[in-house]
Structure formats: structure tokens, C-alpha cells
Amino acid sequence: MIAVRKLMTLSPVHRARKAAQTLALIEVAYRSGDPTKGAWVAELGAALSIDETLPPALRALAMEAASPDALDSAEASVRLINTFMRGLEAHAGVSPADWDFRAPLGLALSAEARRIFPGVRAYLEDLRSPFNVGSIFRSADAFGVAELVLSGFTADPGHPRAARSAMGATSVVSWRRDGLEALRGNGEVIALELRGVSIDSFEFPEHGIVVVGSEELGVSPEAMAHCARTVSIPMLGAKGSLNVGVAFGVLMDAWRRSLVASGVVPFRT
């Protein structure tokens, strides 16, 4: 770990970037129960609190980190270190991606803790983006999807970007790979596509599987041939469509609310 004294000899931008990288390692340590680098954080805070190259808000944050009581509790320490780190990153011109973020504190994932609607499934047809696949896994976990079925060309849930955007959901949501034959025997098949029935009036089935098509081409004609109905999300903007991961989350929340309103109760796996 670089000494704070040496850190302060670097150029302002290099200093901010290096300090942020070190704080990232310390945050990981704090999250795992190792608070031994608190003195380094306090020393860094004291040094940066008088660094005139930093904006006032960041110097005030540094002063807070330098306080003897700032790192007393684990959760408060992680929050302060994370905010300090992200502030330094922004000052250095570093823009984090969604998959750079860590899971919120205190969320231990367990498949046994999940509540699902046993009749609700989704088929991901040729989604190429690992980020979108991970995002869909996260929404599937949140809204009680029993299973995700992935086509052969859908990105690997084990890809680092999928794993990061899923925030652990790939380990608790049931999934498998299969062809379009998997659409049979899972209740009503519906397509999430444009020019369908609005989710505001759509009657969601208690047992069914929704087909989510690729980012570029949407649901294929072959998959549409299996679909009894099409559901759409009303668009008020000029763009006329949503990112597929976002659209899936909107759809699944509507499906969840519809089932709950009908008296369907999700149960633990």
C-alpha cells in the first residue's frame, strides 16, 4: 500500500486516481470484516482535506474521513470509504460502469430465501449482451421468476459482465439452455414486443412463459409462431423503445402485481 506521504508527491489527477484505487481495496477489506487500514484512511483524509486542487465538497469529505470517530461502525465506514473513493474517481475523470459497483451491504444471497411464482418463466432468445443477461437475472430474482431458459446464442451468465450486473442473482435463479421446444408445456407463451397489448390492460396468465428477443432484432418469427399473445410497454418518448433489461424489469413488475391482485401467493423455493 502506497504511503500517504508519497501519494501527495504525485500530480493532482494521478494522486486522486491512485488514492481511489487504494480505497477500493480497503473497502473490500472492510466488507470482509478487516478494519486494519482505518489509520491509512484517516491519514489520507487529513492530507486531502487541505489539498487546494480538490473541490470544497471533496475536501469536506476528506475531513470527515480524518475524524477519529468516522470509521467506528462497519456500515458507516464502508459508506464513507465508498463515497470518498467514488468522489476521487470522478475528480480524476474515471467513470464507473454499473458492473463496477458492489452489492449493497447486508445482502447475503440464498436460493432458499427466494419467493417465486412457480408458473412464471422467461425465454431469452439470442440476447448478445452479458450486461443485459445479468440485468435480467437480477430482475428475475426480484420479481419471483421461477426459471429462465436461454437460447444457444444468448450470452453466458458466467461472463464477468453478466455476473457483475446480476449482483449474485445468477447463483440463485434457476436457468438452463434450450431451443424453442422449451416454449411448449409451460403454459401460455407470450411475447414482449412492440405493437402488442399494453401492460396496463394485459391479462397476465398464472402459468406462462414470456419470450424476450434480441437487442437488435427482437423476437424472431420462429418464436412468434409459438406465442399466443404479445404484450407491450407504452412509450411516450421519441425513442419508442427501452433497453431489453429495463423492459424485462417493467414487464415482470406488472406481471407480479397482476398475480398478487388475483390472489396468487409466491412461495419459497
N, C-alpha and C positions, 0 to 999 in steps of 0.2 A: 504494500500500500504506500502510495507516494506521501512523503512528509508534507504537511501544510506549508511549511517554510519554503520548500522547493516549489510547491504548486504556485505560490504567489510570485515567483520569478518568471512564470510563463506569460505569454501575451494574453490580453484580456479574454479573447474568444477561446483560445486554446485552454486557458485556465478554467473557464466556465464548463467547457466540454469535458475536460479531464475530471473536474470535481463531480460533474453529473454522473460520469461512468463509475467513479468510486462510490458515490452514494447509492447507485443501483445495486452494487454488490453488498453494501451494508444493509440495504432494505431487505434483500434476500435473507441475510443472516438474522435480522430482527424477526422476520416472519417465521423462521425456523427455531426461534427461541434463544438466539445468541446475541445479547446486547453489549458485547465486549468492546464494540467500536464506538460507543457513545461519546467517549472523550475526544475522538478524532472529529466527530460531527460538531461537537461544541467548539473545538479549536477552529475548525473551518468557518463556523458561523461567526465567531469573533473576528476572524481575519476579513471575511467578506462583508461584514456589517459596516466597515469603514472604507470599502472599495468604491471609489467615486466613479468607476466605469460601469457600475451596476445601476439600474433604475431604483428609485426610492422604495418601491414596493418589495423588490427582491432584497434590498439591504435590510428592510424591516423584518423580512422572513429569516434572514441570516442572523439577525439579532435575537430573534425568538429561539432559533436553534442553539444559540450560545448560552441561553439561560440554564442554570443548574437544574431547574425543575422541568425543563422541556421534554426530557426523554424518560419521565418517571413510569408511565404506563405503556404497555406494549402497543396497544392500538393507537394511542396518541402519538407514539414515537414513529410508527410506520407511516401514519398520515402526514406528519411533519416532514419526515425524510423524503417521502414520495413527492410532496408538494414542492419542497426545496429542489429536489432533483429535476422535476419537470420544468420548474421556473428557470433553472440554469440551462437546461436543454433549449428552451425557447429563446433565451438570450443569446445562445451560441448558434442559433439558426437550425437546430435539429427539430424536425417534425416527426413525432412518433406515429406509427401506424396502429390500427386497432389491435393487431396481434402482438404489439409490443407491451400491451398493458397486462397487468397481473390480475388474477381473480380477487374479488373483494375479500376482506378479512372475514374469517369465521365461517366460510362456506366449505364444509367438507362434503364432497360428493359421495353418495352411496346409492346404488341401484335400488336397495331395499327401501330407501326413503321416498322414491318416486311414487306419485299417484298418476295413474293412466286411465284413459278411456279405451278399454280393450278392443273396441270396434273401429278405432281410428288409426289409419295408416297413410303413408305418403310414398309415392314413387318418384324418384329423382331421375329424370331422363336426360342423360348426357350433359349434366352441369360440369363445365370445364374448370371453373374457378374453385380452388381449395378454400379460399376465404368464404365464398358463398355456401359451400358444403358445410363448413364449420358453423357458420351462422345459422343454417337450417337445423343442424343438430342441437344447437343451443335453444332455439325456439321450440323444437320438438320436445325437448326436456321440459321446458317451461309450461307448455300447454297440454301436456299429457298424451302425446302421440305414442301409441303402443309400439310401432315399428316403422323404420324407414327401409325402403327397398331401393337399391341403387342399380342403375343400368351399368353395363360393362364399361362405358366410356365416361361415367361420372368420376370426378376427381377422388383420389384416395382420402378417406377420412383421417388416415395416419400421416398425411403430409403435414409438415411443420406449420404451415399457414392455416390449414384446417384445424389442427389441434389447438392453435393459439386462439382463433376466433371462436371455437367451440367452448373454450374455457372449461375443459374436462368433460363436456357432455358426450363426447364420442365414446367414453368409457362406461356410460350408464344407459344410453339409449340403444335399444336392440336394433340391429341392422343386418342386412345381408345383400348380396348381389344376385340379380336375377334378370331375365328378359321380360318381355311384355306379357308372357304367360302368367306372370305373378299377379297380374291385374284380375285374373279370374279367381273366384272363391273368396273374395274379401269384401263382399257387399257391393254397394253401388260404386261405380267408377265415375269420378267427376274430374274435370279439367280446370286448372287455374289458368285462364287465358283472357284475352281481350274479347269484347263484344259478346259477353255472356250475361247471365242474370246477376244483378247487383247483389253483393253480400248483404245489403240492407234488407232484401226481401227473399233471399235464397233460403230454402228449407233444407237444412243440412241433415244428412242421414245419421242414424245412430251407429250404423255399421257401413263403412265405406273407405275408399282409398282415393286420394287426390293425386293427380298427375301434375308434376311441376316440370316444365320444359326448359330447354337450354337457354342460356343468356342471350344468344344471338338469333335462334330460330324458333323458340317457343316449343310448344307441344307438337310432336310430329304427326302427320296424317295417320300413320300406323297406330299410334297411341290414341289419337282422337277417335278412331274407329271403335275403340273399346269403351269410350266414355258415353254415359247416358245423358249427362248434362254438363254445362260449362258455367263456372262461377267467375265473376269479375269484380274488381275493386274500382269504384267510381273515381274518376280522375277529374280534378278541377284545374290542373295546371296545364301549361303549354306543352310540357314534355309528353304527357299521355301514358306514361308507364313508370313502374318502380323497379328498383333493383330486385332481383329474384329472391334474395334472402329477406329483404324487407317485406316484399309482397307475401311471402310464406308466413311470416310472423303476423301480419294483419289478418290473413285468412284464418290462421289457426286460433287466434283470439276470438274471431267471430264464431268459429265452429264450437269452441269451448263454451262461449256464452250461450249459444243456441242449445247445446246439450244440457247445460245446467238449468236453463229456463224450462226445459222439458222434463226435469226431474232425474236426469241421468247423473249418477254419482260416480266420480272417479275413485278407483281403489288402488291400494298399494300393491306393488309388484311382488 
